[in-house]
Amino acid sequence: MSDNRMKTVADNRVKDRRRAGRPPAGAKHGEKVKDYPQLSIRLPVEFKARLNALSAVTGLSQWRVIVEAINCFSQDLPPTDRELVEGLSERLMRAG
């Protein structure tokens, strides 16, 4: 192999390398899950098993399954209740 060819192959390897560790996996681009507040809940055994199964079958992390469930629950609310929830959650986020 010529010197130019070897240099090109070596350059491509450097460009193709990814950073070590997992990429950020937050809900929005650039967010890191480790920066999210933590929540500790108690679930009946069958619901914990169902959460684990949903996560395994869908390939989604458990927190994403829970976020999707909350979004579905919110969408099923009557419009007036949904507006109240949105307004209250915005105020709570602003309060810290």
N, C-alpha and C positions, 0 to 999 in steps of 0.2 A: 504494500500500500504506500502511496506517495505521502510525503509530509503534509501536503495540503489536505489530502483526503483524511488523514489521521486527525488533523486539527479540527476539521469540520465535524467529524464524529464525536470528538471530545467536547466541542462547543455545544453540540446538540444534547449531549448527556447532561451538561450543566443546566441548560435551559429547561429541560424536561423534569428536573428534580422538583419535588414539592417540598413544602416546609414540613418539618417533623410534627407529628401529632395530628389531632383531628382538626378539620376546618371549622370555623365558627358555624354554629348550627342554630342560631336564634331565629325568631319568627320573622325578623326583618334583616335585610342585608347588612352585614357587619356586626350584628349583635352577637353577644356571647351568652350562652345559657348560664354560665357560671355567674354572670352579673345579675341574673333574675332573682327576685326575692324567693325564698323557699317557703313551701307550704307543707305542713304535716297533717295528715288526716287519718282517721280510722275508718276502715271499710269492712263490711262483712266479708268473710272468706270467699264466698262465691263471686263477689264483685271484684275483689283483688285478682282472683283467678281469671275473670273475664277481661279485666284490664290487661293482664299479662298476655292472654290469648289474642286480644285485639292488636296489641303491639307486635306480637310475633307474626300474625297473619298479614297485617297491613305493612309491616316494616317501618311503622312510625314509632317514634319514642313515646313513652307513656305520657309525658307532658303534652305532646302534640295531640294524642288521643283525647286527653281531658279538655284541651282547648277546643277541639272540634266538637266535643259533646256540649260544652258551654255555649258555643256558637249555635248549635242546633236547638238547644233549649231556648235560647234567646229569640231565635227566629220564630219559634212556635208561640211566643207570647202575643197577646193582643197588642196592636200598635201603640195604644196609650201606655201600657206597661213597659213595652220596649223603649219608648221615649223616656220614661221615668228612669229605667235602668241605665240608659246611655248618659243621661244628664247627671245622675248620681255618681256613676263610675268616673266621669270626667272630673267632677268636683273632688272626688276622693284621690284621683291621680295628681291633681294640682296641689292638694293639701300635703301630699308627700307620703 
